[in-house]
């Protein structure tokens, strides 16, 4: 209103705003103080941990865990607005979806998960898939195995080719970390990789139950698809890398950030690593 007071009579502006003159002058003499300026530097550092920033809930969880402060999510949102930082809104057209479906080329399995992605703890239910990243030098393919209980990316492979060599590298990592007593369900879509005899045999020998989405039902693998959405929002969108090697290095660093520093609302503010460690200590 102060910007318009020189162009229009103040009485008319106050009448339009439904504001008393005393309230107007009180506001002028008592400008609003910034919200929690003592936390601005810490909030900016948390926001800068990923290429495209993060939302207010992530910053709030990190402030509570790392700074030991009591602060509400809404207060952090207000603080971010004053600082002029915001996380971009996801748009479906921003991301290219990769499909590995080639019909029935091997053995398919029942949908054991049935869209129930809940788990009591780590190494109970997991998901896997492949997603594509397009860059000026070509395409990269990212294949993770995601633990529905701990929200941890327990194994991953980044390759120029979405082939069985990538899948076996992924399984090598998974089996090296798998606790002997665990018998998790591993869910995937009906991609050709997951129908291969070599893949299925290695899972069976390791005591891992194979589960598959129904044909044409991407929601059946929604938990893993959601991870891809976060990665592409926070790490990939609007960024170009000069080479595959540099892209792979930075993606590896982001996955480590996801597992060790990125806090999860569904884990009550813990990181996946913290939740996993707590779960194993409690067992």
C-alpha positions, -999 to 999 in steps of 0.1 A, spaced: 0 0 0 29 24 7 39 22 -30 4 35 -40 0 61 -13 18 88 -34 -5 82 -64 -39 78 -47 -54 94 -16 -46 73 15 -81 74 27 -93 58 -5 -67 31 -3 -75 23 34 -112 21 25 -105 -3 -4 -83 -25 19 -108 -24 48 -79 -12 70 -80 13 99 -56 43 97 -41 33 131 -34 -2 119 -17 11 88 6 35 107 14 8 133 25 -16 105 48 11 91 64 17 124 67 -20 133 81 -38 102 80 -76 103 112 -92 114 126 -120 93 117 -155 103 144 -173 122 174 -155 106 197 -175 128 188 -206 107 191 -191 72 227 -201 66 220 -237 77 188 -239 56 207 -226 25 234 -252 30 208 -280 32 190 -267 1 223 -266 -18 231 -303 -12 213 -313 -44 214 -296 -78 178 -285 -78 173 -280 -40 148 -297 -18 114 -289 -2 106 -274 32 99 -307 49 134 -320 40 150 -288 53 129 -289 85 138 -325 92 175 -317 87 174 -286 109 157 -306 137 182 -335 135 214 -317 127 209 -283 145 188 -297 174 162 -269 170 125 -271 174 109 -257 143 76 -265 125 75 -274 88 53 -243 81 79 -220 97 105 -234 74 83 -228 44 78 -192 55 115 -188 60 123 -202 25 99 -177 9 117 -148 27 150 -162 16 138 -165 -20 145 -202 -24 120 -228 -36 120 -264 -49 106 -268 -84 73 -286 -90 74 -319 -108 60 -320 -143 52 -353 -159 66 -342 -193 100 -334 -178 110 -370 -175 114 -396 -203 101 -430 -193 121 -460 -203 103 -493 -211 121 -526 -211 89 -546 -219 94 -569 -250 66 -593 -244 70 -627 -228 106 -638 -235 111 -660 -204 94 -668 -171 69 -644 -155 59 -644 -118 28 -636 -97 24 -601 -83 32 -611 -47 34 -574 -36 0 -565 -48 7 -527 -44 13 -532 -7 47 -514 -4 46 -513 34 73 -532 54 81 -535 91 118 -532 85 147 -536 61 152 -566 38 116 -576 37 103 -560 4 123 -544 -24 117 -530 -58 138 -527 -90 135 -511 -124 155 -492 -150 152 -456 -159 168 -436 -187 187 -403 -186 193 -384 -218 224 -362 -222 241 -345 -252 266 -374 -254 239 -401 -254 218 -420 -228 226 -435 -194 206 -462 -177 202 -464 -139 191 -497 -123 187 -496 -85 173 -520 -59 152 -500 -34 143 -513 1 106 -504 8 112 -507 46 143 -486 51 138 -464 20 175 -472 11 189 -478 -23 208 -509 -13 224 -516 -47 226 -497 -80 243 -498 -114 247 -470 -140 255 -481 -175 255 -469 -211 236 -501 -220 205 -516 -203 217 -552 -207 222 -583 -185 257 -573 -176 242 -544 -158 216 -566 -141 242 -591 -129 264 -563 -115 233 -551 -96 227 -586 -82 264 -590 -73 260 -559 -50 227 -570 -36 239 -605 -27 271 -593 -11 250 -571 13 221 -595 19 219 -608 55 219 -646 56 187 -648 76 166 -626 52 143 -638 25 130 -606 9 105 -602 -19 120 -584 -50 94 -567 -71 99 -556 -107 78 -549 -138 77 -575 -167 108 -562 -183 128 -587 -204 157 -586 -180 137 -600 -151 123 -629 -172 157 -643 -179 166 -677 -165 200 -665 -152 184 -637 -132 156 -658 -117 179 -686 -108 203 -664 -89 174 -649 -69 159 -683 -61 193 -697 -50 197 -667 -27 163 -672 -11 148 -641 -27 111 -643 -38 105 -628 -72 74 -607 -78 62 -589 -110 38 -561 -119 9 -569 -142 13 -560 -178 7 -523 -184 3 -514 -147 31 -491 -138 13 -483 -105 21 -519 -95 57 -507 -92 49 -473 -79 73 -472 -49 103 -476 -72 89 -452 -98 85 -426 -71 123 -429 -63 130 -421 -100 108 -390 -98 127 -377 -68 161 -384 -84 152 -366 -116 137 -336 -97 166 -332 -72 196 -344 -92 189 -344 -129 164 -318 -141 181 -289 -160 217 -302 -156 241 -314 -183 273 -334 -178 302 -333 -202 307 -371 -201 292 -403 -190 320 -408 -164 312 -375 -147 275 -382 -148 280 -416 -132 303 -401 -105 278 -375 -95 249 -399 -96 269 -423 -73 274 -393 -49 237 -385 -50 227 -421 -41 251 -419 -11 234 -386 -2 200 -403 -5 211 -431 18 231 -412 44 218 -375 45 184 -373 29 158 -376 57 124 -393 51 91 -383 66 79 -419 66 110 -428 87 101 -400 112 130 -378 101 157 -405 100 179 -412 70 177 -447 55 210 -456 70 200 -444 104 167 -464 102 185 -495 90 211 -494 118 183 -488 145 163 -517 131 193 -541 133 202 -530 168 166 -535 180 164 -570 164 
